[in-house]
Each structure stands twice: as C-alpha cells, then as structure tokens.
Amino acid sequence: MKKPFLLVLTAALPVFASAQTNGLLFDGIDDRVVIPNTALNNIGEGDFTVEAWVKADETAQAQHPRIFSNRGGSGSGFMFFFHDLWGGSLHKMLAVQMEGTNYILLDNGLLNGNILDGTCRHVAVAREVDTLHFYVDGSWIGDRLLYTPAPTMASPAQEVLIGNDLSDAYSFSGGISQVRIWNRTRTMAEIVADMSWSIAGNTPDLVGYWELNDGAGQVVVDKTGAGNGYLGTTAAGDSQDPTWSNNGCAVSGVGIDENMSTTASLWPSPAHDVITIGLGRAEKGTTITVCDALGNVVRQERVKTLYSANINVADLSTGLYFAIVRSNGNTKTLRFAKE
C-alpha cells in the first residue's frame, strides 16, 4: 500500500496572480550573481535538491555553461551546469559536479534531446543517499550512482555564483530564474507541484531561494532570508552585471493566508483516477473544491463522511491542481499533480 503524501500546511485559498516573467539575462562571457550563502556547505554530504528555470540557445553557450557553483577550485565544492558534448552525445547535458567528479546522462537520458532549445525549461537534480535523480520540466530522465560513498557539496569558497564559476570562465548565456536549493531529496511529484509557482521563503527544507525577478537594482533577494546577493563582482554596478529582463520564464504567484496552521493529508500525488483527502473529523457542511492552475473550478463536492473523502479525477488533464477544503469558516488548500 502506498503511504499517504503528508503535507504540513499554513495555507488558505490561493490567490491566482498574473504570471511573473522577470529574470536575469547572462551574457555568456563574464556575468555573474554573487551570493554570500553557505547553504551548500551546510548540506555537506547530505541529501539535496537543486532546481532552476533556464532559457537559452545551445549554440550561444561556452563549453560548460554554469547555472550555479560554489567551487573554490576544480576539486572541491559543487556545480550545477550543462556539460559539453561528450561520449557521442549530440547536445549539452544537464550535470552536477561534486568534489571534481561530473555526473551526467548521455543525450540527457530519456529526454534524448536538447534542453537549451531557446524555450523555458525547468531543470532539477536530487540526491537520495548514493543516487542522483535528474528531471527536466518535471519529468524524470534518469539516475546516476555516486562514484564515492559520500562526496560533499562543501567548498572553501563558500560563496555561490549564479551564472558563473570561480574556477573556470564558462558563463551561462541566456536567462536564469527561480534558483532553489533544498536540504533533502524532493520527489518528482513535489517538483511538479511547485516548479511553476512562486513559493514561500519559509517552506520547510528550503535553504536558498533566488527568484531573480527583482527587476531593478543591484540586490538579488534570497526569499529564505539566509543570503541576499548582488549583481557582478561588487555591490556597485560593474561590467560583470547580468541584465534584468522581462522576457524570462513565467511563474505564477500564490497569495497565502498564514494565520491558520493545520496538518492535512492528500494522496496519492501524482494522481491517476482518485485522490483521497484526510479530514481529521469533518464538520457538517464541509465542502471540497478542486481548481486547476489558473483558478478554474473543475470539481465541487459536499463531504458525506467524517474522516476522509475520495474525489474522482480520472478525466482531468495532466497538470497541477488545488483541492480547497472549507469547513466551519476555515479554508485549507492542498496541491496535487495529475498524471
């Protein structure tokens, strides 16, 4: 039997906002964002998930374009990047490097194609003990086993560079946004549920989050509060500043009412035919409304049982949905993905 997908919520009805398309545009030469954040060092040998949105043309890239890196030298630290053609691959490959060892999937694994195709693509890699899971646009494309038992993300450099790297000048050419670092393995369902949304900075296990949608100025905000960064090599403007752009990758904002804290459960996610919502003990008149990612109502039901409710979602299209529970004047919202 599958275990319930437990969510600890501090949320009420989401407010579906217009999409944000701001991002940072890197020149592929020397642009960078400097982040005085030690999140990668603090993770060390532990599990992690890293993710970002990118929009770039493969033909404009340097040999190994960086998404972000904390390397102080070629044999230390961590790098999230695209590896150049190698081993017969026809395209640059999503990759991570730990302690000088590169981990890639030839031809981007099950994708078997180009990620840097001029469109917005979401990329993520998650470590689970001795295995790296690779994802593109929320879909799993393959795994790699770690060569050494416990490679560390820690680096003497500590600072994180977005779009570049201290050791080698292979700057990213194109747009980067929604850079996130987590200190645990995230599942594919969790990645799918959150990748197209602006999420709260206090989301559990989120240790670094730069939306890169500030739009102006030198400061790059870390929504977790751990480490705001700045454009270029100094806090003042310089030639290595990336450019603010309104042609980035769209994510949607969700307004959250954080005055009510509750624990609820929804499973499975991703769902195929039926979702089950654990209710504790439902009050008389409890309703459940299911909305799609744009806020359109696709289901609305009155709860007829005390402790849980089953909702048929078999005919819904693949995507992200919200199950909104209203009971005795309170509102609770759970996200789920439909496959």
Salt bridges, closest charged atoms under 4 A:
GLU51 OE1 - HIS122 NE2 2.80
GLU51 OE2 - ARG186 NH1 3.94
GLU58 OE1 - HIS91 ND1 3.18
ASP84 OD1 - LYS92 NZ 2.79
ASP117 OD2 - ARG121 NH1 2.89
GLU128 OE1 - HIS133 NE2 2.74
ASP137 OD2 - ARG121 NE 2.68
ASP143 OD1 - HIS133 ND1 2.73
ASP165 OD2 - ARG66 NH2 3.43
ASP165 OD2 - ARG71 NH2 2.58
ASP168 OD2 - ARG66 NH2 3.28
ASP168 OD2 - ARG71 NH2 2.84
GLU190 OE2 - ARG184 NH2 2.73
ASP194 OD2 - ARG186 NH2 2.85
ASP194 OD1 - ARG335 NH1 2.69
ASP205 OD2 - ARG184 NE 2.74
GLU211 OE1 - LYS223 NZ 3.51
ASP315 OD1 - ARG299 NH2 2.26
GLU339 OE1 - HIS272 NE2 3.30
